[in-house]
């Protein structure tokens, strides 16, 4: 039986419905490691051995007292992922994994984007908006998107953040609210305790690409912004994309 390693933690999620999603992705032997207890310390060997790898983690952060601190992953963790990609084995990253490991620039160069909780040299902090109803429009014939309708409805959280369109192959785009400041909330405000606020916050217009394949990673690396909660976990088209992305990045056939 083929194996699937799932890394989660660092961000709250509905564990039961997420486990149901994993069980629906096909017949695989699943190992699920959670940050910080096992997701980094125990993962290096499993990262190299697993056929398929799914990142649903937001690691490298500590939140408290209105502040956020960040750290880089351990050398062993970085080395394991680097070696996996160098060997040609890829991975799938979902939703808040775009924010993980803010202190590991190579991770975000591979992904083709980054969600920022704080402003810095990269520019302003990023934006979020929960429970957005939009049409997911397929824009490429690709193993991840084959068999999907041309468009389908999704209700999920969206991000306003830097996405390097030159570094990715766009697969699915969100047709709905414009990706502009007025339609999103500031992540830094949320950290400070002001949820759902964009007071005084400005961010450049962003990309509406929500599913893509990296063009910078040495192995297949697919990112899906879908995945905030149970409604998205249960969406049959989202499940199909995740299953096909895992098959594609692990060297199987979608």
Secondary structure, 3 states (H helix, E strand, C coil): CCEEEEEEECCCCCHHHHHHHHHCCCCCEEEEEECCCCCCCCHHHHHHHCCEEEEEECCCEEEECCEEEECCCCHHHHHHHHHHHHCCCCEEEEHHHHCCCCCCHHHHHHHCEECCCCCECCECCCEEEEEEEEEEEECCCCCCCCCCCCEEEEEEEEEECEECHHHEEEEEEEECCCCCHHHCEEHHHHHCCCCCCCCCCCCCCCCCEEEEEECCCCCCEEEECCCCCHHHHCCHHHHHHHHHHHHHHCCCCC
